[in-house]
Amino acid sequence: MEILILIGLIALGAGAGIMGALFGLGGGVIFVPVLMLVFGLAPADAAAVSLVGIVAGSVGASSVFIEKGLANVRLGLLLEVTTTIGAIAGAIIAGYMEDWILSLIFCAVMIYSAVRMILSPEKVVEPKDGEGRMCFTYKDEANDDDISYEVQNTGAGGAACVFAGMMSSMTGVGGGAIKVPVMNLIMHVPMKAASSTSSYMIGITAFSGAITYFFSGHLDLAFAGAVAIGAFIGALAGSYLARRLNTKHLRRYFSVVLLFMSALVLLRVGGIL
């Protein structure tokens, strides 16, 4: 592998790793088009390398977020069950629907979520007695405060994550774009905890896909290794930034990213990408 290609892959991984750690999106929306358009990989090969990068970024970010108490492992595992159910259902439904229809639905959901997160103030429900079945606490390093919250509407949140899994499976775009707004807007999980929990969840989902691609022979180990190194380093940097960003700013940046992702998907539907 040429040195310029190696440097480019590591830089790509670092950029996607930073974004994934900041917003809980994994970085697949960056990996796949860049690997195809710039590095000339086939769609299946690009998806395989992307999944490895997502796993590496998730490991890097989660190692920090779990230690700091930001990633809600209990909630993440609960939602991962419903997300997986949705992903299986989505894979079945995708065979009966046009790709452009699925992509437009996904874009509509992302745009709606972005607008809601910009216009609606963050609502965090503090535990009444400081304890409870779904009560958690983390330290907000941006303000040096201890943030306690109680997860609300677990049933509605779980059902919404079924939809997130379906959309992710049918469109190929990471479910974090829906799961983070679901946790923040429906379940009233603080933005930092929601994005950190999503980063943890994404690694679990991507790992199973990466293993499948590996055994099917679609995984280029040299490309995957370079991207993984960059993603891991980027995720560590992103987790440092995420812990120190003001929650209000993080929500706004996340909304901008959702709108950008929507534009990319629409460009792909129009045949431009």
Secondary structure, 3 states (H helix, E strand, C coil): CCHHHHHHHHHHHHHHHHHHHHHCCCCHHHHHHHHHHCCCCCHHHHHHHHHHHHHHHHHHHHHHHHHCCCCCHHHHHHHHHHHHHHHHHHHHHHHHCCHHHHHHHHHHHHHHHHHHHHHCCCCCCCCCCCCCCCEEEEEECCCCEEEEEECCCHHHHHHHHHHHHHHHHHHCCCCHHHHHHHHHHHCCCCHHHHHHHHHHHHHHHHHHHHHHHHHHCCCCHHHHHHHHHHHHHHHHHHHHHHHHCCHHHHHHHHHHHHHHHHHHHHHHHCCCC
